[in-house]
Amino acid sequence: VQLVESGGGLVQPGGSLRLSCVASGFSFSTYLMSWYRQAPGKERELVASITSGGRNTNYADSVKGRFTISRDNAKNTVYLQMNSLKPEDTAVYYCRNIFGHWGQGTQVTVSS
């Protein structure tokens, strides 16, 4: 199993980023996928999740209305569109499958 995140970077407050996670080694289209994040000195937290077909999504209260999770099962990819970014969104963002596999993470830094 491999999960490879990309799309992180440095962005100013109010800006946007789109993260991608390409999955391999399991039947991606069958399972729920999630994005987590971990800020310095804090525990890893769930940001958003999406069911196998993409019909149902769930978000942490802190990102509702700003972040959107989506997936393309033909490309084995899950996305996280992040808008109106705040400094407190600064963290390493990880994707995770339901079997507990993690990607290597991608750094998102929101700073002026």
PEWOQUI-V31647 format. One record per backbone hydrogen bond with DSSP energy under -1.0 kcal/mol. NH is the residue of the N-H (numbers start at 1). CO is the residue of the C=O. E is the energy in kcal/mol with one decimal. If there is no record, write none. Layout:
((NH | CO | E) (NH | CO | E))
This chain:
((2 | 24 | -2.5) (4 | 22 | -2.2) (6 | 20 | -2.1) (11 | 109 | -2.7) (14 | 85 | -3.3) (15 | 12 | -2.3) (17 | 82 | -2.2) (19 | 80 | -2.7) (20 | 6 | -2.5) (21 | 78 | -1.7) (22 | 4 | -2.4) (23 | 76 | -3.0) (24 | 2 | -1.9) (28 | 26 | -2.0) (30 | 27 | -2.0) (31 | 28 | -1.4) (33 | 50 | -2.3) (34 | 96 | -2.1) (35 | 48 | -3.0) (36 | 94 | -3.2) (37 | 45 | -2.3) (38 | 92 | -2.1) (42 | 39 | -2.3) (45 | 37 | -3.0) (47 | 35 | -2.9) (48 | 35 | -1.7) (49 | 58 | -2.1) (50 | 33 | -2.5) (51 | 56 | -2.5) (54 | 51 | -1.1) (58 | 49 | -2.0) (60 | 47 | -2.5) (63 | 60 | -1.8) (64 | 60 | -1.1) (66 | 63 | -2.4) (67 | 63 | -2.2) (68 | 81 | -2.5) (70 | 79 | -1.6) (72 | 77 | -2.9) (75 | 72 | -1.1) (77 | 72 | -1.9) (78 | 21 | -2.2) (79 | 70 | -3.2) (80 | 19 | -2.1) (81 | 68 | -3.1) (82 | 17 | -3.3) (83 | 66 | -2.0) (85 | 15 | -2.3) (89 | 86 | -2.3) (90 | 87 | -1.8) (91 | 108 | -2.0) (92 | 38 | -2.3) (93 | 106 | -2.8) (94 | 36 | -2.6) (96 | 34 | -2.2) (97 | 101 | -1.6) (100 | 97 | -1.8) (103 | 95 | -1.6) (106 | 93 | -2.0) (108 | 91 | -2.9) (109 | 9 | -2.8) (111 | 11 | -2.1))
